[in-house]
Amino acid sequence: MKTTVLEEKGIIEVCPGCGQRNRLQFSRLEAVTRCGHCKAELPGIAVPVEVQEQSFFASLLGSSSLPVLVDFWADWCGPCKMMAPELQRVAMKSVRRCIVAKVNTEGLPGLAEQYQVRALPTLVLFQGGREKARTEGARPAVEIERFIDQQLRAA
């Protein structure tokens, strides 16, 4: 069972202590939150969040209090598969600073078309619901973190 799930109103995170499902609202992703059941502090979103529905993606971009780094990828793409563990590392280091989301372009081709994704993998950084920057091709975690840092400082 996945412990982190994207919904229209937020991200569902399972408490590592008691197993309770907790909804983290998009508008409060940077805040330290506690489990609604056991009151333990939740660790924050430390994994890439898979986008299953186009409407959920729109809600995430439109309401997220944090920048969102989106990985547009496909199952058949070798470089995409190579980059998956790198994005995992980035997500772990970016808790409460940036959300990492993954869009499978085979499952949601409309999003790839809407955002004019022409190569895979493509990373797009969104802030305040708008595209801030993008880069194409596989990258190690260090380069992805540098890309995020440079874009967020260039405000």
C-alpha positions as a printed Julia matrix, in Angstrom:
155×3 Matrix{Float64}:
  0.0    0.0     0.0
  1.28   3.45   -0.9
  1.77   5.71    2.06
  1.59   8.95    0.06
 -1.33   9.58   -2.29
 -2.31  12.72   -4.22
 -5.98  13.74   -3.99
 -7.89  16.79   -5.17
 -7.78  18.54   -1.78
 -4.33  17.51   -0.62
 -1.82  14.76   -0.14
 -2.67  11.77    2.02
  0.24  10.74    4.23
  0.16   7.7     6.51
  1.48   8.28   10.02
  4.56   6.1    10.5
  3.67   5.69   14.17
  0.04   4.56   14.17
 -0.86   4.04   10.5
 -3.58   6.72   10.46
 -4.19   8.37    7.08
 -3.83  12.18    7.3
 -4.68  14.75    4.62
 -2.08  17.49    4.25
 -3.78  20.42    2.55
 -1.93  21.87   -0.43
 -2.01  25.32    1.15
 -0.15  24.07    4.26
  2.51  21.73    2.85
  5.36  23.74    4.37
  3.9   23.54    7.88
  4.83  21.01   10.51
  1.72  18.88   11.03
  0.67  16.25   13.52
 -1.22  13.0    13.12
 -4.93  13.44   13.79
 -4.97  10.21   15.79
 -1.75   9.85   17.83
 -0.61  13.51   17.59
  2.91  12.5    16.48
  4.69  14.94   14.19
  4.37  13.85   10.56
  7.64  13.76    8.63
  6.39  15.69    5.58
  6.32  14.6     1.95
  9.67  12.84    1.43
  8.81  10.82   -1.69
  7.86  11.71   -5.26
  4.06  11.95   -5.48
  2.52  10.12   -8.42
 -0.13  12.08  -10.3
 -3.04   9.79  -11.23
 -5.64  12.37  -12.31
 -5.32  15.55  -14.36
 -7.69  17.39  -11.99
 -5.51  16.46   -9.0
 -2.5   17.89  -10.82
 -4.34  21.17  -11.46
 -5.3   21.37   -7.77
 -1.73  20.7    -6.66
 -0.26  23.39   -8.92
 -3.0   25.91   -8.16
 -3.03  25.52   -4.4
  0.42  24.34   -3.3
  2.17  26.58   -0.81
  5.45  25.02   -1.98
  7.14  24.98   -5.37
  6.38  21.78   -7.3
  9.04  19.98   -9.34
  7.31  17.77  -11.91
  9.03  14.84  -13.59
  7.37  14.04  -16.92
  8.39  10.46  -17.7
  7.31   7.19  -19.4
  7.71   3.48  -18.62
  9.59   2.8   -21.86
 12.16   5.57  -21.24
 15.5    4.21  -20.01
 16.85   7.59  -18.8
 13.56   8.13  -16.91
 14.07   4.86  -15.05
 17.69   5.79  -14.29
 16.57   9.13  -12.86
 13.86   7.68  -10.56
 16.2    6.98   -7.59
 17.75  10.44   -8.04
 14.32  12.05   -7.72
 13.74   9.94   -4.61
 16.89  11.5    -3.09
 15.76  14.99   -4.08
 12.32  14.44   -2.5
 13.92  13.26    0.75
 16.1   16.39    0.93
 13.29  18.76   -0.11
 10.75  18.11    2.67
  8.75  21.3     3.39
 10.77  23.15    0.74
  9.56  21.63   -2.54
  7.16  18.87   -3.63
  8.38  16.36   -6.2
  5.61  15.02   -8.45
  5.73  12.44  -11.23
  3.52  12.49  -14.34
  3.52   9.37  -16.51
  3.06  10.8   -20.01
  1.61   7.5   -21.24
 -1.13   7.57  -18.59
 -1.8   11.33  -18.78
 -0.87  12.38  -22.34
 -3.05  15.49  -22.07
 -0.74  16.95  -19.43
  2.34  16.3   -21.57
  0.61  18.02  -24.46
 -0.65  20.92  -22.32
  2.86  21.63  -21.03
  4.5   20.98  -24.42
  6.76  18.18  -23.21
  8.87  17.21  -26.22
 11.59  15.07  -24.6
 11.78  12.62  -21.73
 12.56  12.98  -18.98
 11.57  16.62  -18.6
 11.63  18.38  -15.24
  9.41  21.43  -14.85
  9.52  23.63  -11.77
  6.25  25.39  -10.91
  5.83  28.12   -8.34
  2.56  29.83   -7.53
  0.83  27.72  -10.18
  3.07  28.96  -13.0
  5.98  27.39  -14.79
  9.22  28.89  -13.53
 11.8   26.79  -15.4
 12.41  23.46  -17.11
 15.24  21.15  -18.03
 15.37  18.05  -20.19
 17.36  14.85  -19.83
 18.42  12.63  -16.95
 20.31  14.31  -14.13
 21.86  13.16  -10.85
 20.25  14.37   -7.61
 22.98  16.97   -7.05
 22.25  18.65  -10.4
 18.48  18.53   -9.83
 18.93  20.18   -6.42
 21.18  22.83   -7.98
 18.54  23.48  -10.67
 15.87  23.98   -7.98
 18.11  26.2    -5.84
 19.1   28.43   -8.76
 15.5   28.89   -9.88
 14.13  29.59   -6.43
 16.85  32.14   -5.69
 16.22  33.91   -9.01
 12.9   35.27   -7.8
